[in-house]
Amino acid sequence: MRGMKLGFIGAGNMATAILDGVVGKDLAWPEGIYISNPHPEKLEYPKSLGVHTTQDNAQVAAAADLIILAVKPQKFEEVLPGIAEHVAGKCVVSIAAGISTDYLKSRLPGAHVVRVMPNTPLQLGMGATAIAQAPDVPEFYFRAVCDIFAAAGLTAVIPESQMDAVIPVSGSSPAFFFRMAAAMTRWAGEQGMDEDLALQLCAATMAGAAEMLLSSGKSAQALTNQVCSPGGTTLAALTAFDERDFEGLISDAMTRCAQRSKELGK
């Protein structure tokens, strides 16, 4: 995507994580990147990378060929009118939950729209990003979008009809793992363990378990069985999962998450 000018509306954590991936992988020169935010302090880090910064969203939309909308869903009604006249023929990428491409096209006439759902591990270059199929978007734009997010982790192209469902799978689910880690660490502290040490052990175990899921070729159930010995400690622990209907709890949480995306939807 060298030669393509890239713009960001919003300079929060997700925008800067994407920016780091793009700059770190040499996908675009800093002088060809533009970023806006109403708060000057948010622009200090992007400015240190040598990119163009401004508090005016319209300046970014006018200068860039591909624009990433890195603002919360509730801000779209405020942001979109200010850039609408500058985006015809350009590619606009939304990373907001619940905002459909049809809605964006109705507010941004003539723009090529791609809907994307990244997650916060993008900030470490270990993200998981779902990209909605966009058959009406020119291939060079769609490929550029895929390259941008692949610079900071795994990407998967899915039908837009599955975008609400993917949010609890990868968009919101880091919070599920963080909450489990917090509960495990708290319990360890109650047993007299150093909580910082317990957190390190827990997090390393999560990372190792994730790698096993990705590389072993075995199912999650098979790996669960592999840890369990008849009459052993792991089986004893899992009886609590069974008694509390752990799978039902996870299903309910994911359903509520996807439903909230639909409620936010436009």
N, C-alpha and C positions, 0 to 999 in steps of 0.2 A: 504493500500500500504506500510505498515511497512515492512522493509526488502528490499524494492526496492530503488535503488539509483536514485536520481533526479538531473538533470542538467539543467542549464539555460545558453544559449548563448545570452548575452546581460543583462545589469543590469539597464535598464531605469525604468521609473515609473511603467509600466505595469508588468515587471518582478518582481520588489520588491513588488507590490501589490499581485501578485500570491504567492510569497514567504511568505508574511505575513499571507495569508490565510492558507497555508500548515502548517507553523510552529504553528500558533495560534490554529488550530484545531488538532494538534498532528498527522497529517497524515504521517509525516516523521520526523526522528530525524535530527537536524541540522548537525550532523557529517556525515550524509548520503546525504547531498545536496552539489552540486558544482555549482559555477557560475563564468562566465568569462565576462570581458569587457576590451577594450583597454585602458580605462582611469581609473587609480588607484583610483581617488576620488569617482568614481561611486561604487567602491567595499567596501568603508568604512562602509556603513550601513549593507550590508550582512555579512561582517566580524564581526560586533558587535553582530550578532545573533548566531555566532558560526559556520557558514557554511564555506566550503572551497572556497577560492577565488583565481583567477588566471587571467592573461592577455592572456592566451593561450587557444583558443577554443578547440583545439584538446585534451587537458588534460581533459576538461569537458566531451567531447564526449567519450573518452576512459574509464572514470571512471563511468559514469552514465548508468542506464538501460533505463530511460525515459528522453528524452532531449527536452526542450522547446526552440524553436527558437524565441527569443524575440527581433528581429532586424527588421528594416524597409525593405519593399520589394526590394528597390533599392540595399540593401546590400547582397542579397542572392547570387549573382554571385561571390562575394568576399568571403563569409563565407563558402558556401557548399563544395568547393573542399578541404578545410582544415580539414573537419570532416568526409568526405565520407568513408575513410577506417576504421572508428571506429564504425559505426552504424549498420552494418548488424545484423539482428535478434533483434535489439532494437526498441523502439518506439520513433518516432520523431514527435513533435507537432509544427505546424506552426500557429502563431496568426497574420500573415500578410495578408492584403487584396490582393485578386487577385491571390495568389499563389496556383495553383491547386495541388492536391495530385499526379496526373500523372507527373507533372513537378518535384516534389520533389523525386518521386520514380526513375525518370530517372537520377537524380543527386546523389541520395543516394541509390545505389543498395543494395537490401536485407533488407532495413529498413521498419518497419511498420509505416505508415504515417497517422496522424490524423490532419485534418484541423479544426481550431477553430477561432471564431470571438468574442472576449470579448469587453467590453467598459470601459471607464475610471472610472465610479462609482465603479468598482472593487476595486479601491484604498480605498474605505470606507467600503468594505464588502457588497456592494449593487449593484454588477454588474449584467449584463444580458449577458449571453454567449451562442452563438449558436455553436453547435458541429456537424460537418458533419458526417453522417453515414459512417461507415468504416467496412463493413462486412468481409473484409479479415484480419482485425487486431484481434489478439487473445483477447478473452473476458477480461482476467485479465488486459491487457494493456488499453483497451478501458474504462473499469470500473474505472481504476486509473485516467485516464484523466478526466472523468466525476466528480470524487470525488474531484480532485484538483480544478476545477473551481466552483463546488458547495460550496466549502469552503469560497467563496467570493461572493455568490449571486445566482441568478436564472440561471439554465441551461436548454437548449432545444436542443434535437437531431433532426436534419433536413437533408433532402437529400442534397448532395453536390451541386446539380444543383440550389439550392435556396440560396447559400452562397453569391452571388453578391446582391441578393434582400434583404437579411437580414441586410446588412451593413447600408442602410439608415433607416431601422426600429429600430435598436438598437445600431449598431456600431458607426455611425456618429451622430446620433440624439441628444445626449447630447448637442452638439453645437447648434442645432436648439433651444432647450429650453433655453440655456444660452443667445442666441441672443435675444430671446423674452424677457427674464428677463431684459437684458440690456436696451432694448427699453422702456419697461414699467417704469424702474427705472429712466431713463433719462427724460421721460415725467413728472413723479412725481416731479423731481427736478425742472423742468421748472415751475411747479405750486407752488413752494415754500416749498415743503416737504423736509425733510432731506433724502438724497438719501440712506444712510446706513439703515435707518429705512424702507424706501420703499423697499429696496432689501430684508430685513428680512421678511417683510409682503408678498412680492411676492413669495419668495422661500418657505415659510411655506404654502402658498396657493397652489403652485405647488405640494408640497409633499402631502398635504391633498387631492388634486384632484386625484393624482396618486393612493392613497390608496382607494379612493372611486371607481375608475375604477376597481381595483383589487378585492375589497371585497363586493361591493354592489350587484353584479349579474346583474347589468343593463348595457345596451350598452352606448357607448360614446354619441350617439345622445339622448338617453333617459335622461342621466344626464345633457346634455346641456339644454334640454327642462325643466328640473326640476329647473334650475337656473333662467329661463326666466319667467317674469310675463308680461301679456299683457300690452303693452304700457309702459313698464318699462325701466330701465337703461340698462339692459343686452341686451335686444332686440335692443335698440338704438345703442349699440356698435356693435352688430353683423351685422347691416346693412352695416357698413364699410367693414366687412369681405366679405359680399355678393358682394358689389360693386367692390371690388378689386379682386374677384375670389380667395379667400383664399385657397380653396381646390385645385384649379388649380395650384396655386403657390407651394403648398406643393407637389403635384404630380410631377411637373416639377423638383423641387429640388431633390426629391428622385430618379427620373429617371436619372438625371445628376450624382448623387452619384453612383448609380449602374453601370452606363456606364463607369465612371472613374475606377471603380474596374475592369471592363472587359478590359479596356485599359492597366491597370497595369498588367493584368493577364499573366501568363506563364503556 
